[in-house]
Amino acid sequence: MLLFQTFISEFIYMKKDFAIVKIGSTQEIVCKDDEIVVNIIKGKEKDKIEFDQVLLSSIAGKIVVGTPYIKEAKIKAEILGHELAEKVQKRTYKAKARIRRNVGHRQPKTRIKILSI
């Protein structure tokens, strides 16, 4: 909790407008013109998307907290492209049976740019 309070206080000190928005199953702290990587979102490159699940918003130093979401608050973003995350490798080994196996997986991700809060 202390880390979160320190992080938020830095935004307030720098007088940046920011919002905490729920994107998929994660919550992201975003500012205008930020580029973030989130779990896969359906859409093509350069598609405009809106997120309406805004949990907290700070504009011009005024903080608004939603219960659970802020009504009529929207975050506009643009899809920059789709990519794959780093490979996660799993290795299995069974002693005395000569069985060794490697399994790799790369999670699909989407890079988005925040246009407005």
Helices and strands as residue ranges (DSSP letters): H 2-14, E 18-23, E 26-31, E 35-39, E 48-51, E 54-59, E 62-65, E 75-84, E 88-94, E 99-105, E 108-116
